[in-house]
Amino acid sequence: MQTERAAHEKWAKLAVANPRACALMHVIVSQMGRHNALVASHSALSKAAGCSISTLKRSLAMLKDGGWLEVRQIGPTGTACAYIVNDRVAWSGNRDGIRYSLFSAAVLVSDAEQPDKDELGIQPPLERIPTMQPGERQLPTGDGLPPPSQPIFEGLEPELPARQLAQNVIGSSHE
């Protein structure tokens, strides 16, 4: 995270004038994504900030009115919002991506808010997409899937990496 010096000095004054709002601002900045935004419910954000919902709402109003952040409601109830941090206060990464902060965000969700909270941690693992490491080569094997995959056409075999054993030649020990 980066801050401008003037904003950092103003942040120090905020810590004296409104410690809860200052602490909330630190929580939001520490959790925001690369585009200066965080999506969270009031419940998850108040838990992360260690304050009540009413304190959270007062602190958010103060931060919004003070130009520290912008709040965009998600859904009809207003209990989940996107918090967009003023890019003149704090940012992550290059400054050229800041103008897109309204379009992407880190999302903070607490376990307690999940309808399947009792099943968290015991679900089967997600399918993993294999990745290639530097120096590794793909070696497809097997018959493949039904169409659109199809058998190799004779004479049009792909050039796959392979090891070939050399003929034993007198005086040679190549493999």
Buried (B, 14 or more C-beta within 10 A) or exposed (E): EEBBEEBEEBBEEBEEEBEBBBBBBBBBBEBBBBBBBBBBBBBBBBBBBEBEBEBBEBBBEBBBEBEBBBEEEBEEEEBBBBBBBBBEBBBBEEEEBBEEBEEBBBBBEBEEBEEEEEEEEEEEEEEEEEEEEEEEEEEEEEEEEEEEEEEEEEEEEEEEEEEEEEEEEEEEEEE
